[in-house]
Amino acid sequence: MNTLTDDTGRVVTAIGAEGSIARLQCQYPLMITNLRYNSEHGAWCDSAIIKELTDKGFKGVELENMKDLVLTWSTDKECYTSRH
């Protein structure tokens, strides 16, 4: 089984391909929630959020998918917590 540790410290089952929306939702639920909150409540403009993502090393398809998740999509996929 393919597992990873998300940004909250939970070990979850990795779904989707590397850089895909499904995988990013599994890897970065906290970051997505925080940036989305800042976007929705006007704390940060879109360009500030995009700069934050690029500063964190996102690029290419991964960056585009993170922008979609944070700026336009709802995060409705749930990753499964692994039980070891």
mmCIF file of the N, C-alpha and C atoms, coordinates in Angstrom:
data_MODEL
# 
_entry.id   MODEL 
# 
loop_
_atom_site.group_PDB 
_atom_site.id 
_atom_site.type_symbol 
_atom_site.label_atom_id 
_atom_site.label_alt_id 
_atom_site.label_comp_id 
_atom_site.label_asym_id 
_atom_site.label_entity_id 
_atom_site.label_seq_id 
_atom_site.pdbx_PDB_ins_code 
_atom_site.Cartn_x 
_atom_site.Cartn_y 
_atom_site.Cartn_z 
_atom_site.occupancy 
_atom_site.B_iso_or_equiv 
_atom_site.pdbx_formal_charge 
_atom_site.auth_seq_id 
_atom_site.auth_comp_id 
_atom_site.auth_asym_id 
_atom_site.auth_atom_id 
_atom_site.pdbx_PDB_model_num 
ATOM 1   N N  . MET A 1 1  ? 0.848   -1.174 0.000   1.00 0.00 ? 1  MET A N  1 
ATOM 2   C CA . MET A 1 1  ? 0.000   0.000  0.000   1.00 0.00 ? 1  MET A CA 1 
ATOM 3   C C  . MET A 1 1  ? 0.895   1.238  0.000   1.00 0.00 ? 1  MET A C  1 
ATOM 4   N N  . ASN A 1 2  ? 0.512   2.228  -0.778  1.00 0.00 ? 2  ASN A N  1 
ATOM 5   C CA . ASN A 1 2  ? 1.265   3.460  -0.915  1.00 0.00 ? 2  ASN A CA 1 
ATOM 6   C C  . ASN A 1 2  ? 0.771   4.464  0.134   1.00 0.00 ? 2  ASN A C  1 
ATOM 7   N N  . THR A 1 3  ? 1.612   4.779  1.100   1.00 0.00 ? 3  THR A N  1 
ATOM 8   C CA . THR A 1 3  ? 1.218   5.714  2.155   1.00 0.00 ? 3  THR A CA 1 
ATOM 9   C C  . THR A 1 3  ? 2.158   6.915  2.169   1.00 0.00 ? 3  THR A C  1 
ATOM 10  N N  . LEU A 1 4  ? 1.691   7.971  2.797   1.00 0.00 ? 4  LEU A N  1 
ATOM 11  C CA . LEU A 1 4  ? 2.507   9.170  2.987   1.00 0.00 ? 4  LEU A CA 1 
ATOM 12  C C  . LEU A 1 4  ? 2.068   9.842  4.271   1.00 0.00 ? 4  LEU A C  1 
ATOM 13  N N  . THR A 1 5  ? 2.904   10.719 4.768   1.00 0.00 ? 5  THR A N  1 
ATOM 14  C CA . THR A 1 5  ? 2.558   11.506 5.945   1.00 0.00 ? 5  THR A CA 1 
ATOM 15  C C  . THR A 1 5  ? 2.129   12.882 5.460   1.00 0.00 ? 5  THR A C  1 
ATOM 16  N N  . ASP A 1 6  ? 0.902   13.266 5.816   1.00 0.00 ? 6  ASP A N  1 
ATOM 17  C CA . ASP A 1 6  ? 0.396   14.569 5.366   1.00 0.00 ? 6  ASP A CA 1 
ATOM 18  C C  . ASP A 1 6  ? 0.959   15.696 6.228   1.00 0.00 ? 6  ASP A C  1 
ATOM 19  N N  . ASP A 1 7  ? 0.587   16.918 5.904   1.00 0.00 ? 7  ASP A N  1 
ATOM 20  C CA . ASP A 1 7  ? 1.149   18.063 6.624   1.00 0.00 ? 7  ASP A CA 1 
ATOM 21  C C  . ASP A 1 7  ? 0.554   18.282 8.010   1.00 0.00 ? 7  ASP A C  1 
ATOM 22  N N  . THR A 1 8  ? -0.332  17.379 8.438   1.00 0.00 ? 8  THR A N  1 
ATOM 23  C CA . THR A 1 8  ? -0.816  17.413 9.823   1.00 0.00 ? 8  THR A CA 1 
ATOM 24  C C  . THR A 1 8  ? -0.136  16.328 10.654  1.00 0.00 ? 8  THR A C  1 
ATOM 25  N N  . GLY A 1 9  ? 0.701   15.505 9.998   1.00 0.00 ? 9  GLY A N  1 
ATOM 26  C CA . GLY A 1 9  ? 1.406   14.441 10.697  1.00 0.00 ? 9  GLY A CA 1 
ATOM 27  C C  . GLY A 1 9  ? 0.731   13.088 10.649  1.00 0.00 ? 9  GLY A C  1 
ATOM 28  N N  . ARG A 1 10 ? -0.444  13.006 10.006  1.00 0.00 ? 10 ARG A N  1 
ATOM 29  C CA . ARG A 1 10 ? -1.137  11.717 9.894   1.00 0.00 ? 10 ARG A CA 1 
ATOM 30  C C  . ARG A 1 10 ? -0.554  10.898 8.748   1.00 0.00 ? 10 ARG A C  1 
ATOM 31  N N  . VAL A 1 11 ? -0.480  9.592  8.938   1.00 0.00 ? 11 VAL A N  1 
ATOM 32  C CA . VAL A 1 11 ? -0.107  8.685  7.858   1.00 0.00 ? 11 VAL A CA 1 
ATOM 33  C C  . VAL A 1 11 ? -1.399  8.315  7.141   1.00 0.00 ? 11 VAL A C  1 
ATOM 34  N N  . VAL A 1 12 ? -1.429  8.581  5.830   1.00 0.00 ? 12 VAL A N  1 
ATOM 35  C CA . VAL A 1 12 ? -2.635  8.348  5.038   1.00 0.00 ? 12 VAL A CA 1 
ATOM 36  C C  . VAL A 1 12 ? -2.299  7.519  3.814   1.00 0.00 ? 12 VAL A C  1 
ATOM 37  N N  . THR A 1 13 ? -3.314  6.875  3.251   1.00 0.00 ? 13 THR A N  1 
ATOM 38  C CA . THR A 1 13 ? -3.155  6.156  1.995   1.00 0.00 ? 13 THR A CA 1 
ATOM 39  C C  . THR A 1 13 ? -3.087  7.179  0.876   1.00 0.00 ? 13 THR A C  1 
ATOM 40  N N  . ALA A 1 14 ? -2.044  7.110  0.084   1.00 0.00 ? 14 ALA A N  1 
ATOM 41  C CA . ALA A 1 14 ? -1.861  8.047  -1.022  1.00 0.00 ? 14 ALA A CA 1 
ATOM 42  C C  . ALA A 1 14 ? -2.752  7.624  -2.180  1.00 0.00 ? 14 ALA A C  1 
ATOM 43  N N  . ILE A 1 15 ? -3.568  8.556  -2.659  1.00 0.00 ? 15 ILE A N  1 
ATOM 44  C CA . ILE A 1 15 ? -4.396  8.279  -3.821  1.00 0.00 ? 15 ILE A CA 1 
ATOM 45  C C  . ILE A 1 15 ? -3.989  9.227  -4.937  1.00 0.00 ? 15 ILE A C  1 
ATOM 46  N N  . GLY A 1 16 ? -4.186  8.815  -6.163  1.00 0.00 ? 16 GLY A N  1 
ATOM 47  C CA . GLY A 1 16 ? -3.858  9.657  -7.305  1.00 0.00 ? 16 GLY A CA 1 
ATOM 48  C C  . GLY A 1 16 ? -2.370  9.650  -7.614  1.00 0.00 ? 16 GLY A C  1 
ATOM 49  N N  . ALA A 1 17 ? -2.049  10.195 -8.766  1.00 0.00 ? 17 ALA A N  1 
ATOM 50  C CA . ALA A 1 17 ? -0.665  10.281 -9.220  1.00 0.00 ? 17 ALA A CA 1 
ATOM 51  C C  . ALA A 1 17 ? 0.044   11.447 -8.545  1.00 0.00 ? 17 ALA A C  1 
ATOM 52  N N  . GLU A 1 18 ? 1.354   11.396 -8.530  1.00 0.00 ? 18 GLU A N  1 
ATOM 53  C CA . GLU A 1 18 ? 2.183   12.470 -7.982  1.00 0.00 ? 18 GLU A CA 1 
ATOM 54  C C  . GLU A 1 18 ? 1.794   13.797 -8.638  1.00 0.00 ? 18 GLU A C  1 
ATOM 55  N N  . GLY A 1 19 ? 1.482   14.808 -7.839  1.00 0.00 ? 19 GLY A N  1 
ATOM 56  C CA . GLY A 1 19 ? 1.106   16.121 -8.356  1.00 0.00 ? 19 GLY A CA 1 
ATOM 57  C C  . GLY A 1 19 ? -0.357  16.281 -8.734  1.00 0.00 ? 19 GLY A C  1 
ATOM 58  N N  . SER A 1 20 ? -1.125  15.190 -8.666  1.00 0.00 ? 20 SER A N  1 
ATOM 59  C CA . SER A 1 20 ? -2.548  15.268 -9.015  1.00 0.00 ? 20 SER A CA 1 
ATOM 60  C C  . SER A 1 20 ? -3.334  15.941 -7.903  1.00 0.00 ? 20 SER A C  1 
ATOM 61  N N  . ILE A 1 21 ? -4.516  16.413 -8.242  1.00 0.00 ? 21 ILE A N  1 
ATOM 62  C CA . ILE A 1 21 ? -5.364  17.068 -7.247  1.00 0.00 ? 21 ILE A CA 1 
ATOM 63  C C  . ILE A 1 21 ? -5.660  16.122 -6.093  1.00 0.00 ? 21 ILE A C  1 
ATOM 64  N N  . ALA A 1 22 ? -5.990  14.873 -6.399  1.00 0.00 ? 22 ALA A N  1 
ATOM 65  C CA . ALA A 1 22 ? -6.295  13.911 -5.333  1.00 0.00 ? 22 ALA A CA 1 
ATOM 66  C C  . ALA A 1 22 ? -5.099  13.721 -4.402  1.00 0.00 ? 22 ALA A C  1 
ATOM 67  N N  . ARG A 1 23 ? -3.907  13.586 -4.965  1.00 0.00 ? 23 ARG A N  1 
ATOM 68  C CA . ARG A 1 23 ? -2.706  13.387 -4.142  1.00 0.00 ? 23 ARG A CA 1 
ATOM 69  C C  . ARG A 1 23 ? -2.393  14.635 -3.325  1.00 0.00 ? 23 ARG A C  1 
ATOM 70  N N  . LEU A 1 24 ? -2.501  15.804 -3.934  1.00 0.00 ? 24 LEU A N  1 
ATOM 71  C CA . LEU A 1 24 ? -2.220  17.040 -3.205  1.00 0.00 ? 24 LEU A CA 1 
ATOM 72  C C  . LEU A 1 24 ? -3.181  17.218 -2.038  1.00 0.00 ? 24 LEU A C  1 
ATOM 73  N N  . GLN A 1 25 ? -4.448  16.835 -2.227  1.00 0.00 ? 25 GLN A N  1 
ATOM 74  C CA . GLN A 1 25 ? -5.404  16.915 -1.121  1.00 0.00 ? 25 GLN A CA 1 
ATOM 75  C C  . GLN A 1 25 ? -4.991  16.004 0.018   1.00 0.00 ? 25 GLN A C  1 
ATOM 76  N N  . CYS A 1 26 ? -4.387  14.868 -0.302  1.00 0.00 ? 26 CYS A N  1 
ATOM 77  C CA . CYS A 1 26 ? -3.912  13.953 0.740   1.00 0.00 ? 26 CYS A CA 1 
ATOM 78  C C  . CYS A 1 26 ? -2.673  14.488 1.439   1.00 0.00 ? 26 CYS A C  1 
ATOM 79  N N  . GLN A 1 27 ? -1.768  15.091 0.674   1.00 0.00 ? 27 GLN A N  1 
ATOM 80  C CA . GLN A 1 27 ? -0.494  15.543 1.224   1.00 0.00 ? 27 GLN A CA 1 
ATOM 81  C C  . GLN A 1 27 ? -0.592  16.842 2.014   1.00 0.00 ? 27 GLN A C  1 
ATOM 82  N N  . TYR A 1 28 ? -1.440  17.762 1.573   1.00 0.00 ? 28 TYR A N  1 
ATOM 83  C CA . TYR A 1 28 ? -1.422  19.115 2.134   1.00 0.00 ? 28 TYR A CA 1 
ATOM 84  C C  . TYR A 1 28 ? -2.794  19.611 2.610   1.00 0.00 ? 28 TYR A C  1 
ATOM 85  N N  . PRO A 1 29 ? -3.521  18.833 3.397   1.00 0.00 ? 29 PRO A N  1 
ATOM 86  C CA . PRO A 1 29 ? -4.846  19.299 3.811   1.00 0.00 ? 29 PRO A CA 1 
ATOM 87  C C  . PRO A 1 29 ? -4.802  20.573 4.653   1.00 0.00 ? 29 PRO A C  1 
ATOM 88  N N  . LEU A 1 30 ? -3.809  20.700 5.513   1.00 0.00 ? 30 LEU A N  1 
ATOM 89  C CA . LEU A 1 30 ? -3.705  21.877 6.375   1.00 0.00 ? 30 LEU A CA 1 
ATOM 90  C C  . LEU A 1 30 ? -3.346  23.125 5.566   1.00 0.00 ? 30 LEU A C  1 
ATOM 91  N N  . MET A 1 31 ? -2.365  23.005 4.686   1.00 0.00 ? 31 MET A N  1 
ATOM 92  C CA . MET A 1 31 ? -1.966  24.146 3.868   1.00 0.00 ? 31 MET A CA 1 
ATOM 93  C C  . MET A 1 31 ? -3.117  24.606 2.978   1.00 0.00 ? 31 MET A C  1 
ATOM 94  N N  . ILE A 1 32 ? -3.810  23.656 2.366   1.00 0.00 ? 32 ILE A N  1 
ATOM 95  C CA . ILE A 1 32 ? -4.934  24.000 1.494   1.00 0.00 ? 32 ILE A CA 1 
ATOM 96  C C  . ILE A 1 32 ? -6.018  24.717 2.289   1.00 0.00 ? 32 ILE A C  1 
ATOM 97  N N  . THR A 1 33 ? -6.340  24.197 3.455   1.00 0.00 ? 33 THR A N  1 
ATOM 98  C CA . THR A 1 33 ? -7.369  24.813 4.301   1.00 0.00 ? 33 THR A CA 1 
ATOM 99  C C  . THR A 1 33 ? -6.976  26.230 4.711   1.00 0.00 ? 33 THR A C  1 
ATOM 100 N N  . ASN A 1 34 ? -5.740  26.403 5.146   1.00 0.00 ? 34 ASN A N  1 
ATOM 101 C CA . ASN A 1 34 ? -5.284  27.721 5.590   1.00 0.00 ? 34 ASN A CA 1 
ATOM 102 C C  . ASN A 1 34 ? -5.260  28.738 4.456   1.00 0.00 ? 34 ASN A C  1 
ATOM 103 N N  . LEU A 1 35 ? -4.704  28.339 3.306   1.00 0.00 ? 35 LEU A N  1 
ATOM 104 C CA . LEU A 1 35 ? -4.636  29.272 2.179   1.00 0.00 ? 35 LEU A CA 1 
ATOM 105 C C  . LEU A 1 35 ? -6.017  29.581 1.631   1.00 0.00 ? 35 LEU A C  1 
ATOM 106 N N  . ARG A 1 36 ? -6.878  28.567 1.592   1.00 0.00 ? 36 ARG A N  1 
ATOM 107 C CA . ARG A 1 36 ? -8.245  28.775 1.117   1.00 0.00 ? 36 ARG A CA 1 
ATOM 108 C C  . ARG A 1 36 ? -8.989  29.749 2.041   1.00 0.00 ? 36 ARG A C  1 
ATOM 109 N N  . TYR A 1 37 ? -8.825  29.583 3.337   1.00 0.00 ? 37 TYR A N  1 
ATOM 110 C CA . TYR A 1 37 ? -9.454  30.475 4.304   1.00 0.00 ? 37 TYR A CA 1 
ATOM 111 C C  . TYR A 1 37 ? -8.976  31.918 4.067   1.00 0.00 ? 37 TYR A C  1 
ATOM 112 N N  . ASN A 1 38 ? -7.663  32.084 3.910   1.00 0.00 ? 38 ASN A N  1 
ATOM 113 C CA . ASN A 1 38 ? -7.113  33.419 3.669   1.00 0.00 ? 38 ASN A CA 1 
ATOM 114 C C  . ASN A 1 38 ? -7.662  34.019 2.382   1.00 0.00 ? 38 ASN A C  1 
ATOM 115 N N  . SER A 1 39 ? -7.851  33.193 1.370   1.00 0.00 ? 39 SER A N  1 
ATOM 116 C CA . SER A 1 39 ? -8.391  33.652 0.094   1.00 0.00 ? 39 SER A CA 1 
ATOM 117 C C  . SER A 1 39 ? -9.859  34.044 0.233   1.00 0.00 ? 39 SER A C  1 
ATOM 118 N N  . GLU A 1 40 ? -10.651 33.177 0.843   1.00 0.00 ? 40 GLU A N  1 
ATOM 119 C CA . GLU A 1 40 ? -12.094 33.404 0.953   1.00 0.00 ? 40 GLU A CA 1 
ATOM 120 C C  . GLU A 1 40 ? -12.418 34.602 1.834   1.00 0.00 ? 40 GLU A C  1 
ATOM 121 N N  . HIS A 1 41 ? -11.600 34.879 2.825   1.00 0.00 ? 41 HIS A N  1 
ATOM 122 C CA . HIS A 1 41 ? -11.886 35.963 3.761   1.00 0.00 ? 41 HIS A CA 1 
ATOM 123 C C  . HIS A 1 41 ? -11.108 37.238 3.453   1.00 0.00 ? 41 HIS A C  1 
ATOM 124 N N  . GLY A 1 42 ? -10.490 37.278 2.289   1.00 0.00 ? 42 GLY A N  1 
ATOM 125 C CA . GLY A 1 42 ? -9.837  38.494 1.838   1.00 0.00 ? 42 GLY A CA 1 
ATOM 126 C C  . GLY A 1 42 ? -8.544  38.847 2.536   1.00 0.00 ? 42 GLY A C  1 
ATOM 127 N N  . ALA A 1 43 ? -8.006  37.912 3.317   1.00 0.00 ? 43 ALA A N  1 
ATOM 128 C CA . ALA A 1 43 ? -6.756  38.198 4.017   1.00 0.00 ? 43 ALA A CA 1 
ATOM 129 C C  . ALA A 1 43 ? -5.584  38.276 3.042   1.00 0.00 ? 43 ALA A C  1 
ATOM 130 N N  . TRP A 1 44 ? -5.632  37.448 1.994   1.00 0.00 ? 44 TRP A N  1 
ATOM 131 C CA . TRP A 1 44 ? -4.576  37.434 0.988   1.00 0.00 ? 44 TRP A CA 1 
ATOM 132 C C  . TRP A 1 44 ? -5.205  37.513 -0.390  1.00 0.00 ? 44 TRP A C  1 
ATOM 133 N N  . CYS A 1 45 ? -4.576  38.252 -1.282  1.00 0.00 ? 45 CYS A N  1 
ATOM 134 C CA . CYS A 1 45 ? -5.029  38.282 -2.671  1.00 0.00 ? 45 CYS A CA 1 
ATOM 135 C C  . CYS A 1 45 ? -4.485  37.042 -3.393  1.00 0.00 ? 45 CYS A C  1 
ATOM 136 N N  . ASP A 1 46 ? -5.024  36.771 -4.557  1.00 0.00 ? 46 ASP A N  1 
ATOM 137 C CA . ASP A 1 46 ? -4.607  35.596 -5.319  1.00 0.00 ? 46 ASP A CA 1 
ATOM 138 C C  . ASP A 1 46 ? -3.107  35.584 -5.586  1.00 0.00 ? 46 ASP A C  1 
ATOM 139 N N  . SER A 1 47 ? -2.545  36.731 -5.938  1.00 0.00 ? 47 SER A N  1 
ATOM 140 C CA . SER A 1 47 ? -1.115  36.766 -6.253  1.00 0.00 ? 47 SER A CA 1 
ATOM 141 C C  . SER A 1 47 ? -0.256  36.449 -5.024  1.00 0.00 ? 47 SER A C  1 
ATOM 142 N N  . ALA A 1 48 ? -0.700  36.831 -3.838  1.00 0.00 ? 48 ALA A N  1 
ATOM 143 C CA . ALA A 1 48 ? 0.039   36.504 -2.613  1.00 0.00 ? 48 ALA A CA 1 
ATOM 144 C C  . ALA A 1 48 ? -0.012  35.006 -2.344  1.00 0.00 ? 48 ALA A C  1 
ATOM 145 N N  . ILE A 1 49 ? -1.147  34.392 -2.609  1.00 0.00 ? 49 ILE A N  1 
ATOM 146 C CA . ILE A 1 49 ? -1.276  32.948 -2.417  1.00 0.00 ? 49 ILE A CA 1 
ATOM 147 C C  . ILE A 1 49 ? -0.406  32.203 -3.411  1.00 0.00 ? 49 ILE A C  1 
ATOM 148 N N  . ILE A 1 50 ? -0.404  32.655 -4.658  1.00 0.00 ? 50 ILE A N  1 
ATOM 149 C CA . ILE A 1 50 ? 0.432   32.014 -5.678  1.00 0.00 ? 50 ILE A CA 1 
ATOM 150 C C  . ILE A 1 50 ? 1.911   32.166 -5.310  1.00 0.00 ? 50 ILE A C  1 
ATOM 151 N N  . LYS A 1 51 ? 2.308   33.328 -4.808  1.00 0.00 ? 51 LYS A N  1 
ATOM 152 C CA . LYS A 1 51 ? 3.693   33.519 -4.366  1.00 0.00 ? 51 LYS A CA 1 
ATOM 153 C C  . LYS A 1 51 ? 4.032   32.571 -3.223  1.00 0.00 ? 51 LYS A C  1 
ATOM 154 N N  . GLU A 1 52 ? 3.125   32.403 -2.281  1.00 0.00 ? 52 GLU A N  1 
ATOM 155 C CA . GLU A 1 52 ? 3.346   31.482 -1.154  1.00 0.00 ? 52 GLU A CA 1 
ATOM 156 C C  . GLU A 1 52 ? 3.563   30.059 -1.670  1.00 0.00 ? 52 GLU A C  1 
ATOM 157 N N  . LEU A 1 53 ? 2.746   29.642 -2.633  1.00 0.00 ? 53 LEU A N  1 
ATOM 158 C CA . LEU A 1 53 ? 2.892   28.297 -3.192  1.00 0.00 ? 53 LEU A CA 1 
ATOM 159 C C  . LEU A 1 53 ? 4.219   28.128 -3.923  1.00 0.00 ? 53 LEU A C  1 
ATOM 160 N N  . THR A 1 54 ? 4.608   29.120 -4.710  1.00 0.00 ? 54 THR A N  1 
ATOM 161 C CA . THR A 1 54 ? 5.888   29.015 -5.422  1.00 0.00 ? 54 THR A CA 1 
ATOM 162 C C  . THR A 1 54 ? 7.056   29.074 -4.445  1.00 0.00 ? 54 THR A C  1 
ATOM 163 N N  . ASP A 1 55 ? 6.935   29.878 -3.389  1.00 0.00 ? 55 ASP A N  1 
ATOM 164 C CA . ASP A 1 55 ? 7.982   29.926 -2.365  1.00 0.00 ? 55 ASP A CA 1 
ATOM 165 C C  . ASP A 1 55 ? 8.141   28.583 -1.659  1.00 0.00 ? 55 ASP A C  1 
ATOM 166 N N  . LYS A 1 56 ? 7.057   27.822 -1.581  1.00 0.00 ? 56 LYS A N  1 
ATOM 167 C CA . LYS A 1 56 ? 7.103   26.502 -0.949  1.00 0.00 ? 56 LYS A CA 1 
ATOM 168 C C  . LYS A 1 56 ? 7.572   25.412 -1.916  1.00 0.00 ? 56 LYS A C  1 
ATOM 169 N N  . GLY A 1 57 ? 7.903   25.805 -3.160  1.00 0.00 ? 57 GLY A N  1 
ATOM 170 C CA . GLY A 1 57 ? 8.487   24.857 -4.097  1.00 0.00 ? 57 GLY A CA 1 
ATOM 171 C C  . GLY A 1 57 ? 7.539   24.234 -5.100  1.00 0.00 ? 57 GLY A C  1 
ATOM 172 N N  . PHE A 1 58 ? 6.292   24.661 -5.109  1.00 0.00 ? 58 PHE A N  1 
ATOM 173 C CA . PHE A 1 58 ? 5.359   24.124 -6.088  1.00 0.00 ? 58 PHE A CA 1 
ATOM 174 C C  . PHE A 1 58 ? 5.654   24.732 -7.452  1.00 0.00 ? 58 PHE A C  1 
ATOM 175 N N  . LYS A 1 59 ? 5.600   23.893 -8.491  1.00 0.00 ? 59 LYS A N  1 
ATOM 176 C CA . LYS A 1 59 ? 5.825   24.378 -9.849  1.00 0.00 ? 59 LYS A CA 1 
ATOM 177 C C  . LYS A 1 59 ? 5.124   23.452 -10.834 1.00 0.00 ? 59 LYS A C  1 
ATOM 178 N N  . GLY A 1 60 ? 4.970   23.927 -12.049 1.00 0.00 ? 60 GLY A N  1 
ATOM 179 C CA . GLY A 1 60 ? 4.372   23.119 -13.110 1.00 0.00 ? 60 GLY A CA 1 
ATOM 180 C C  . GLY A 1 60 ? 2.936   22.717 -12.802 1.00 0.00 ? 60 GLY A C  1 
ATOM 181 N N  . VAL A 1 61 ? 2.618   21.477 -13.122 1.00 0.00 ? 61 VAL A N  1 
ATOM 182 C CA . VAL A 1 61 ? 1.266   20.947 -12.930 1.00 0.00 ? 61 VAL A CA 1 
ATOM 183 C C  . VAL A 1 61 ? 0.880   20.968 -11.456 1.00 0.00 ? 61 VAL A C  1 
ATOM 184 N N  . GLU A 1 62 ? 1.837   20.662 -10.597 1.00 0.00 ? 62 GLU A N  1 
ATOM 185 C CA . GLU A 1 62 ? 1.571   20.667 -9.151  1.00 0.00 ? 62 GLU A CA 1 
ATOM 186 C C  . GLU A 1 62 ? 1.132   22.065 -8.692  1.00 0.00 ? 62 GLU A C  1 
ATOM 187 N N  . LEU A 1 63 ? 1.788   23.101 -9.169  1.00 0.00 ? 63 LEU A N  1 
ATOM 188 C CA . LEU A 1 63 ? 1.415   24.477 -8.827  1.00 0.00 ? 63 LEU A CA 1 
ATOM 189 C C  . LEU A 1 63 ? 0.023   24.803 -9.359  1.00 0.00 ? 63 LEU A C  1 
ATOM 190 N N  . GLU A 1 64 ? -0.243  24.446 -10.608 1.00 0.00 ? 64 GLU A N  1 
ATOM 191 C CA . GLU A 1 64 ? -1.562  24.721 -11.192 1.00 0.00 ? 64 GLU A CA 1 
ATOM 192 C C  . GLU A 1 64 ? -2.665  24.012 -10.412 1.00 0.00 ? 64 GLU A C  1 
ATOM 193 N N  . ASN A 1 65 ? -2.417  22.769 -10.012 1.00 0.00 ? 65 ASN A N  1 
ATOM 194 C CA . ASN A 1 65 ? -3.420  22.021 -9.248  1.00 0.00 ? 65 ASN A CA 1 
ATOM 195 C C  . ASN A 1 65 ? -3.621  22.609 -7.856  1.00 0.00 ? 65 ASN A C  1 
ATOM 196 N N  . MET A 1 66 ? -2.538  23.059 -7.212  1.00 0.00 ? 66 MET A N  1 
ATOM 197 C CA . MET A 1 66 ? -2.684  23.692 -5.905  1.00 0.00 ? 66 MET A CA 1 
ATOM 198 C C  . MET A 1 66 ? -3.465  24.996 -6.027  1.00 0.00 ? 66 MET A C  1 
ATOM 199 N N  . LYS A 1 67 ? -3.205  25.769 -7.075  1.00 0.00 ? 67 LYS A N  1 
ATOM 200 C CA . LYS A 1 67 ? -3.968  27.005 -7.284  1.00 0.00 ? 67 LYS A CA 1 
ATOM 201 C C  . LYS A 1 67 ? -5.445  26.675 -7.459  1.00 0.00 ? 67 LYS A C  1 
ATOM 202 N N  . ASP A 1 68 ? -5.747  25.627 -8.220  1.00 0.00 ? 68 ASP A N  1 
ATOM 203 C CA . ASP A 1 68 ? -7.146  25.222 -8.386  1.00 0.00 ? 68 ASP A CA 1 
ATOM 204 C C  . ASP A 1 68 ? -7.769  24.837 -7.053  1.00 0.00 ? 68 ASP A C  1 
ATOM 205 N N  . LEU A 1 69 ? -7.047  24.076 -6.253  1.00 0.00 ? 69 LEU A N  1 
ATOM 206 C CA . LEU A 1 69 ? -7.571  23.644 -4.953  1.00 0.00 ? 69 LEU A CA 1 
ATOM 207 C C  . LEU A 1 69 ? -7.814  24.819 -4.013  1.00 0.00 ? 69 LEU A C  1 
ATOM 208 N N  . VAL A 1 70 ? -6.887  25.735 -3.978  1.00 0.00 ? 70 VAL A N  1 
ATOM 209 C CA . VAL A 1 70 ? -6.966  26.835 -3.021  1.00 0.00 ? 70 VAL A CA 1 
ATOM 210 C C  . VAL A 1 70 ? -7.898  27.942 -3.505  1.00 0.00 ? 70 VAL A C  1 
ATOM 211 N N  . LEU A 1 71 ? -7.857  28.250 -4.781  1.00 0.00 ? 71 LEU A N  1 
ATOM 212 C CA . LEU A 1 71 ? -8.576  29.418 -5.286  1.00 0.00 ? 71 LEU A CA 1 
ATOM 213 C C  . LEU A 1 71 ? -9.934  29.109 -5.897  1.00 0.00 ? 71 LEU A C  1 
ATOM 214 N N  . THR A 1 72 ? -10.178 27.861 -6.334  1.00 0.00 ? 72 THR A N  1 
ATOM 215 C CA . THR A 1 72 ? -11.431 27.604 -7.046  1.00 0.00 ? 72 THR A CA 1 
ATOM 216 C C  . THR A 1 72 ? -12.175 26.344 -6.639  1.00 0.00 ? 72 THR A C  1 
ATOM 217 N N  . TRP A 1 73 ? -11.506 25.338 -6.152  1.00 0.00 ? 73 TRP A N  1 
ATOM 218 C CA . TRP A 1 73 ? -12.148 24.044 -5.888  1.00 0.00 ? 73 TRP A CA 1 
ATOM 219 C C  . TRP A 1 73 ? -12.493 23.897 -4.416  1.00 0.00 ? 73 TRP A C  1 
ATOM 220 N N  . SER A 1 74 ? -13.439 23.029 -4.161  1.00 0.00 ? 74 SER A N  1 
ATOM 221 C CA . SER A 1 74 ? -13.649 22.615 -2.776  1.00 0.00 ? 74 SER A CA 1 
ATOM 222 C C  . SER A 1 74 ? -12.874 21.318 -2.581  1.00 0.00 ? 74 SER A C  1 
ATOM 223 N N  . THR A 1 75 ? -12.360 21.114 -1.400  1.00 0.00 ? 75 THR A N  1 
ATOM 224 C CA . THR A 1 75 ? -11.595 19.902 -1.116  1.00 0.00 ? 75 THR A CA 1 
ATOM 225 C C  . THR A 1 75 ? -12.539 18.867 -0.528  1.00 0.00 ? 75 THR A C  1 
ATOM 226 N N  . ASP A 1 76 ? -13.052 18.021 -1.396  1.00 0.00 ? 76 ASP A N  1 
ATOM 227 C CA . ASP A 1 76 ? -14.041 17.061 -0.936  1.00 0.00 ? 76 ASP A CA 1 
ATOM 228 C C  . ASP A 1 76 ? -13.543 15.629 -0.938  1.00 0.00 ? 76 ASP A C  1 
ATOM 229 N N  . LYS A 1 77 ? -12.336 15.366 -1.378  1.00 0.00 ? 77 LYS A N  1 
ATOM 230 C CA . LYS A 1 77 ? -11.790 14.011 -1.327  1.00 0.00 ? 77 LYS A CA 1 
ATOM 231 C C  . LYS A 1 77 ? -11.254 13.773 0.075   1.00 0.00 ? 77 LYS A C  1 
ATOM 232 N N  . GLU A 1 78 ? -11.458 12.601 0.552   1.00 0.00 ? 78 GLU A N  1 
ATOM 233 C CA . GLU A 1 78 ? -10.963 12.258 1.884   1.00 0.00 ? 78 GLU A CA 1 
ATOM 234 C C  . GLU A 1 78 ? -9.937  11.152 1.742   1.00 0.00 ? 78 GLU A C  1 
ATOM 235 N N  . CYS A 1 79 ? -8.782  11.333 2.322   1.00 0.00 ? 79 CYS A N  1 
ATOM 236 C CA . CYS A 1 79 ? -7.771  10.290 2.329   1.00 0.00 ? 79 CYS A CA 1 
ATOM 237 C C  . CYS A 1 79 ? -8.048  9.372  3.514   1.00 0.00 ? 79 CYS A C  1 
ATOM 238 N N  . TYR A 1 80 ? -7.611  8.165  3.366   1.00 0.00 ? 80 TYR A N  1 
ATOM 239 C CA . TYR A 1 80 ? -7.857  7.177  4.403   1.00 0.00 ? 80 TYR A CA 1 
ATOM 240 C C  . TYR A 1 80 ? -6.673  7.107  5.344   1.00 0.00 ? 80 TYR A C  1 
ATOM 241 N N  . THR A 1 81 ? -6.936  7.249  6.620   1.00 0.00 ? 81 THR A N  1 
ATOM 242 C CA . THR A 1 81 ? -5.857  7.120  7.608   1.00 0.00 ? 81 THR A CA 1 
ATOM 243 C C  . THR A 1 81 ? -5.401  5.679  7.651   1.00 0.00 ? 81 THR A C  1 
ATOM 244 N N  . SER A 1 82 ? -4.103  5.489  7.557   1.00 0.00 ? 82 SER A N  1 
ATOM 245 C CA . SER A 1 82 ? -3.547  4.136  7.577   1.00 0.00 ? 82 SER A CA 1 
ATOM 246 C C  . SER A 1 82 ? -3.517  3.613  8.992   1.00 0.00 ? 82 SER A C  1 
ATOM 247 N N  . ARG A 1 83 ? -3.710  2.344  9.108   1.00 0.00 ? 83 ARG A N  1 
ATOM 248 C CA . ARG A 1 83 ? -3.632  1.682  10.418  1.00 0.00 ? 83 ARG A CA 1 
ATOM 249 C C  . ARG A 1 83 ? -2.517  0.660  10.352  1.00 0.00 ? 83 ARG A C  1 
ATOM 250 N N  . HIS A 1 84 ? -1.425  0.986  11.007  1.00 0.00 ? 84 HIS A N  1 
ATOM 251 C CA . HIS A 1 84 ? -0.257  0.074  11.005  1.00 0.00 ? 84 HIS A CA 1 
ATOM 252 C C  . HIS A 1 84 ? -0.152  -0.601 12.325  1.00 0.00 ? 84 HIS A C  1 
# 
